[in-house]
Amino acid sequence: MVGKGSKFETFALRIQEAINNLDEISRSSIEALVCSLEAIEKSLRKLDKMLSEQGEKDDDCKLLTTVPGVGIIVAMTYKAAIDNPHRFEKSDTVGAYIGLTPRQYSSGEVDRHGSISKMGPPECRSMLYEAAQTMLTVTKRTFKLKNWGCEEKRNEKSNCSSSKKISCNYA
C-alpha cells in the first residue's frame, strides 16, 4: 500500500527546484518523468482504496485482521493463497501448504529436520512472517498467541512458528 502522508509531493517539489538550472531538453524530460510518477502514485492510491474496501467487506478478511499484526493486505494475500479452506482435512496441513513446516531428510536410520520447506506461495509466507514479527515485537498487548511465540528460544524460529500458528488457526 502507498503510505499515508506519502513523501512524493515533497520529492516532486525538490525535483522542480533542482531542474531549474538544466537546459530545456533535460528539464522537459525530467518533468515528463515526474508527471508519469504522479500518475502512477494516483493509480496506486486508487487501487489501495479499492483493495481496502474489498477487504473490509469480506468476512474472512475481517476475522484475520483481528490478529494483531495482520492487516488488510496480509489477510487478502492469505485468502488468495488458501482459496478454499475446506479443501484441507486438518488445519495443520495449511502450514505445510504454505511451506512453514520443517524440511525433512530421512534415509535408513537417519532422520533429520531442517529449516522450513519453503514450498507453496512465497508471498503468503513472507506476509505471514512479517505479521508474526509485528505481533511479537511491536504489539504491546499480551495475548495467548503472543505469549506462545515469545516462549520459543530463537527469534527467527518463533517468528516462523507464529506464522504457522496464524495460518493454521484461521484456515
Secondary structure as the mmCIF struct_conf table of DSSP 4:
data_model
#
loop_
_struct_conf.conf_type_id
_struct_conf.id
_struct_conf.beg_label_comp_id
_struct_conf.beg_label_asym_id
_struct_conf.beg_label_seq_id
_struct_conf.end_label_comp_id
_struct_conf.end_label_asym_id
_struct_conf.end_label_seq_id
HELX_LH_PP_P HELX_LH_PP_P1 VAL A 2 GLY A 3
TURN_TY1_P TURN_TY1_P1 LYS A 4 GLY A 5
TURN_TY1_P TURN_TY1_P2 LYS A 7 LYS A 7
HELX_RH_AL_P HELX_RH_AL_P1 PHE A 8 ALA A 18
HELX_RH_3T_P HELX_RH_3T_P1 ILE A 19 ASN A 21
BEND BEND1 LEU A 22 LEU A 22
HELX_RH_AL_P HELX_RH_AL_P2 GLU A 24 LYS A 57
HELX_RH_AL_P HELX_RH_AL_P3 ASP A 59 LEU A 64
TURN_TY1_P TURN_TY1_P3 THR A 65 THR A 66
BEND BEND2 VAL A 67 VAL A 67
TURN_TY1_P TURN_TY1_P4 PRO A 68 GLY A 69
HELX_RH_AL_P HELX_RH_AL_P4 ILE A 72 ILE A 82
BEND BEND3 ASP A 83 ASP A 83
HELX_RH_3T_P HELX_RH_3T_P2 PRO A 85 ARG A 87
BEND BEND4 GLU A 89 LYS A 90
TURN_TY1_P TURN_TY1_P5 SER A 91 SER A 91
HELX_RH_AL_P HELX_RH_AL_P5 ASP A 92 ILE A 98
TURN_TY1_P TURN_TY1_P6 GLY A 99 GLY A 99
BEND BEND5 THR A 101 THR A 101
STRN STRN1 PRO A 102 SER A 107
TURN_TY1_P TURN_TY1_P7 GLY A 108 GLU A 109
STRN STRN2 VAL A 110 ILE A 116
BEND BEND6 GLY A 120 GLY A 120
HELX_RH_AL_P HELX_RH_AL_P6 PRO A 122 THR A 137
TURN_TY1_P TURN_TY1_P8 VAL A 138 VAL A 138
BEND BEND7 ARG A 141 ARG A 141
HELX_RH_AL_P HELX_RH_AL_P7 LYS A 144 GLU A 151
BEND BEND8 GLU A 152 ARG A 154
HELX_RH_AL_P HELX_RH_AL_P8 ASN A 155 ASN A 169
TURN_TY1_P TURN_TY1_P9 TYR A 170 TYR A 170
#
